[in-house]
Amino acid sequence: MNIGFPDNPVSKTDKIFTESYFLSKYSSLSEMKLRNYNLIELHFQVFDEIKEVSKIKKYVDEVRKENVEMIMHAPFMKLDKNSFKLVLPAKIKDSEKADFEKLKQTIDLCSELKINILTIHASSALVKLKQEFEEFKEVILELNKYANENNVILCVETGGLDKDQLEDLIAVGLKITFDV
């Protein structure tokens, strides 16, 4: 069984969240080993973070020396001074539509680092997709095709999707990441 946590060695968001928010930021590998963690979700929050390829590669190399598995989480927000705005594959309430090329760059980074699982948000847990679902599905299927061509498994996080929508995505070949 894999037990781990999200981590981000290039976090740019540590000043915008309340103290109760679980922040993914660089943690020590020795502390991780003491807790018997064997999985890290490389958890990006803004697209600028994925541009720091050399720092990310160095981090991934260090983690892999410790026999820790890695998955990746696609960026899902944009910084706006001291707050953030959601940036998602489909435009929903209080969000912006993500740049398709930036989403592909995230898949490219995943492939380059030989991380084979990439989680992507459909929405926030607080905003359910309704009429936006069809646009989301169209975009996510195109991204999934690109991910498959690059040996990356794209997994849609469950927040914002109802049971029928999840079943619809699974029926067309997408994988799901469950929030617990």
C-alpha positions as CSV (number, residue, x, y, z in Angstrom):
1,M,0.0,0.0,0.0
2,N,1.2,3.5,-0.8
3,I,1.0,6.1,1.9
4,G,2.1,9.7,1.2
5,F,1.3,13.3,0.9
6,P,1.4,16.2,-1.6
7,D,4.6,18.1,-1.9
8,N,5.9,21.0,-4.0
9,P,9.5,22.0,-4.1
10,V,8.8,25.2,-6.1
11,S,5.6,26.4,-4.4
12,K,4.5,29.9,-5.1
13,T,1.3,29.8,-3.1
14,D,2.4,29.6,0.5
15,K,1.3,33.1,1.4
16,I,-2.3,33.1,0.2
17,F,-4.0,30.4,2.2
18,T,-5.4,30.4,5.7
19,E,-3.5,28.4,8.3
20,S,-6.1,25.6,8.2
21,Y,-5.3,24.9,4.5
22,F,-3.1,21.9,4.0
23,L,-0.3,23.4,2.0
24,S,1.9,21.3,-0.4
25,K,5.3,22.6,0.1
26,Y,8.8,21.1,0.3
27,S,9.2,18.6,3.1
28,S,12.3,16.8,4.2
29,L,12.9,13.3,2.8
30,S,14.3,12.1,6.2
31,E,11.1,13.1,7.9
32,M,9.1,11.4,5.2
33,K,11.0,8.1,5.7
34,L,10.5,8.3,9.5
35,R,6.8,8.2,8.8
36,N,7.1,5.4,6.3
37,Y,5.7,7.4,3.4
38,N,6.4,5.8,0.1
39,L,4.4,8.1,-2.3
40,I,4.6,11.8,-3.1
41,E,2.0,13.7,-5.1
42,L,4.0,16.4,-6.9
43,H,1.3,18.9,-6.3
44,F,1.5,22.0,-8.5
45,Q,-1.0,24.8,-7.9
46,V,-0.1,27.5,-10.5
47,F,1.3,27.0,-14.0
48,D,4.4,29.2,-13.4
49,E,5.6,26.4,-11.1
50,I,6.0,23.9,-13.9
51,K,8.4,26.2,-15.6
52,E,11.1,25.5,-12.9
53,V,12.1,22.2,-14.6
54,S,15.7,22.0,-13.3
55,K,14.6,22.4,-9.7
56,I,11.8,19.9,-10.2
57,K,14.1,17.4,-11.8
58,K,16.6,17.7,-9.0
59,Y,13.8,17.1,-6.4
60,V,12.4,14.1,-8.3
61,D,15.9,12.6,-8.6
62,E,16.4,13.0,-4.8
63,V,13.0,11.4,-4.0
64,R,13.6,8.5,-6.4
65,K,16.9,7.7,-4.6
66,E,14.8,6.9,-1.6
67,N,12.5,4.5,-3.5
68,V,9.5,6.7,-3.2
69,E,6.9,6.6,-5.9
70,M,5.6,9.8,-7.5
71,I,2.4,11.0,-9.1
72,M,1.6,14.5,-10.2
73,H,-1.2,17.0,-9.7
74,A,-1.9,19.6,-12.5
75,P,-2.0,23.3,-11.6
76,F,-5.5,24.5,-10.9
77,M,-5.3,28.2,-9.9
78,K,-3.9,31.6,-10.8
79,L,-2.5,34.0,-8.3
80,D,-4.1,37.4,-8.0
81,K,-2.1,39.5,-5.5
82,N,-2.9,37.8,-2.1
83,S,-5.7,35.5,-3.4
84,F,-6.3,33.0,-6.1
85,K,-8.7,32.2,-8.9
86,L,-9.5,28.7,-10.1
87,V,-8.2,27.8,-13.5
88,L,-9.9,24.7,-14.9
89,P,-10.4,22.8,-18.2
90,A,-13.9,24.3,-18.5
91,K,-15.2,27.7,-17.5
92,I,-17.3,27.5,-14.4
93,K,-18.6,29.9,-11.8
94,D,-15.8,32.2,-10.4
95,S,-13.1,30.5,-12.5
96,E,-11.1,31.0,-15.7
97,K,-10.7,28.4,-18.5
98,A,-7.2,26.9,-18.4
99,D,-4.9,27.4,-21.4
100,F,-5.0,24.1,-23.3
101,E,-1.3,24.4,-24.2
102,K,-0.3,24.9,-20.5
103,L,-2.2,21.7,-19.7
104,K,-0.3,19.9,-22.4
105,Q,3.0,21.3,-21.0
106,T,2.0,19.7,-17.7
107,I,1.5,16.4,-19.4
108,D,4.9,16.8,-21.2
109,L,6.6,17.5,-17.8
110,C,5.0,14.4,-16.3
111,S,6.2,12.3,-19.3
112,E,9.7,13.8,-19.2
113,L,10.0,13.0,-15.5
114,K,8.6,9.5,-16.1
115,I,5.7,10.1,-13.7
116,N,2.8,8.1,-15.2
117,I,-0.2,9.4,-13.3
118,L,-1.5,13.0,-13.5
119,T,-4.5,14.2,-11.5
120,I,-6.5,17.1,-12.9
121,H,-9.4,19.1,-11.4
122,A,-12.9,19.2,-13.0
123,S,-14.1,21.8,-10.6
124,S,-13.8,22.7,-7.0
125,A,-15.5,20.5,-4.5
126,L,-18.0,23.3,-3.8
127,V,-19.1,24.0,-7.4
128,K,-20.9,21.2,-9.2
129,L,-20.6,21.0,-13.0
130,K,-23.9,21.3,-14.7
131,Q,-24.1,22.6,-18.3
132,E,-20.3,23.0,-18.2
133,F,-19.9,19.2,-18.0
134,E,-20.1,18.7,-21.8
135,E,-17.4,21.3,-22.4
136,F,-15.2,19.8,-19.7
137,K,-15.7,16.3,-21.2
138,E,-14.7,17.5,-24.7
139,V,-11.5,19.1,-23.4
140,I,-10.6,16.3,-21.0
141,L,-11.0,13.7,-23.7
142,E,-8.6,15.6,-26.0
143,L,-6.2,16.0,-23.1
144,N,-6.6,12.3,-22.3
145,K,-5.7,11.3,-25.9
146,Y,-2.5,13.5,-25.7
147,A,-1.7,12.0,-22.2
148,N,-2.0,8.5,-23.6
149,E,0.3,9.3,-26.5
150,N,2.9,10.4,-23.9
151,N,2.5,7.4,-21.6
152,V,0.7,9.4,-18.9
153,I,-2.6,8.3,-17.2
154,L,-4.9,11.2,-16.8
155,C,-7.1,11.0,-13.7
156,V,-10.0,13.3,-13.0
157,E,-10.4,14.4,-9.4
158,T,-14.0,13.8,-8.2
159,G,-14.7,17.2,-6.7
160,G,-17.6,18.9,-8.5
161,L,-18.8,15.8,-10.4
162,D,-21.9,13.8,-9.6
163,K,-22.2,10.0,-9.9
164,D,-23.7,10.0,-13.4
165,Q,-20.9,12.4,-14.7
166,L,-18.2,10.1,-13.1
167,E,-19.8,7.1,-14.7
168,D,-19.9,8.9,-18.1
169,L,-16.2,9.8,-17.9
170,I,-15.3,6.2,-16.9
171,A,-17.4,4.8,-19.8
172,V,-15.3,6.8,-22.3
173,G,-12.0,5.6,-20.9
174,L,-11.0,8.2,-18.3
175,K,-9.6,7.3,-14.9
176,I,-10.8,8.8,-11.6
177,T,-8.9,10.1,-8.5
178,F,-11.1,9.9,-5.4
179,D,-10.9,12.6,-2.8
180,V,-11.1,11.2,0.7
